[in-house]
Amino acid sequence: MDKAREFLNLSNEESESVSSIKFHPHRQWIERSFYEDFSIRGIQVDRIEPGFISTTFKVPPRLTDRNGKLATGAIANLVDEGGALVAQAEGVSSSCLRGYVHLFSFHCKR
């Protein structure tokens, strides 16, 4: 544990450098967050009907597992984001939202 703590400690110069970084608050609904840009950029809505949404998404390497498939965490994230969008679009309040996922994975050799 001491080795890990020692490794994570910053020198005075590193600490001053980090302290001088300025972060501007995220402007919600005006600009995308880092999270949105990283996780859901590239998703395309193909069709929307009451109670149904169909999307396509070319999986970028950053969201793949060691086998080159869409990582399970990324799948859960996409489902969560999709549910949030549906809830906002239909004006659903804090009630339960039920979702079903049909995932088709096509693995191409590189």
ZISULPE-V924874 format. One record per residue. SS is DSSP state (H for helix, E for strand, L for the rest). PHI is phi in whole degrees, -180 to 180 (* if undefined). NEAR is the number of other C-alpha atoms within 8 Angstrom. Layout:
SS&PHI&NEAR + SS&PHI&NEAR
//
This chain:
L&*&4 + H&-65&5 + H&-64&6 + H&-64&7 + H&-63&8 + H&-64&7 + H&-64&6 + H&-84&6 + L&-68&6 + L&-94&7 + L&-73&6 + H&-59&6 + H&-64&7 + H&-64&8 + H&-63&9 + H&-65&8 + H&-62&8 + H&-66&7 + H&-66&6 + L&-84&6 + L&-70&6 + L&-104&4 + L&-109&4 + L&-94&4 + L&-62&4 + L&-69&6 + L&-96&6 + L&-60&7 + L&73&5 + L&-104&5 + L&-132&7 + L&-74&8 + L&-85&8 + H&-57&6 + H&-60&6 + H&-63&9 + H&-65&9 + H&-74&7 + H&-95&10 + L&-119&9 + L&-61&7 + L&101&6 + L&-73&9 + E&-124&7 + E&-85&9 + E&-96&8 + E&-155&7 + E&-130&8 + E&-138&6 + L&-55&4 + L&79&4 + E&-149&6 + E&-141&9 + E&-121&8 + E&-131&9 + E&-126&8 + L&-156&7 + L&-81&6 + L&-73&7 + L&-79&6 + H&-54&6 + H&-66&4 + H&-110&10 + E&-102&12 + L&-90&8 + L&-67&5 + L&-95&5 + L&83&8 + L&-99&9 + E&-58&11 + L&-65&9 + H&-60&6 + H&-64&6 + H&-68&10 + H&-61&9 + H&-60&8 + H&-64&9 + H&-63&10 + H&-64&10 + H&-63&8 + H&-64&9 + H&-62&8 + H&-63&10 + H&-64&8 + H&-66&8 + H&-63&8 + H&-62&11 + H&-68&8 + H&-66&7 + H&-99&6 + L&68&6 + L&-70&8 + L&-85&5 + L&-80&4 + L&-101&5 + L&-81&4 + L&-119&6 + L&-105&4 + L&-133&6 + L&-122&4 + L&-119&5 + L&-115&4 + L&-110&4 + L&-111&4 + L&-113&6 + L&-112&4 + L&-103&6 + L&-104&4 + L&-73&3 + L&-93&2
//
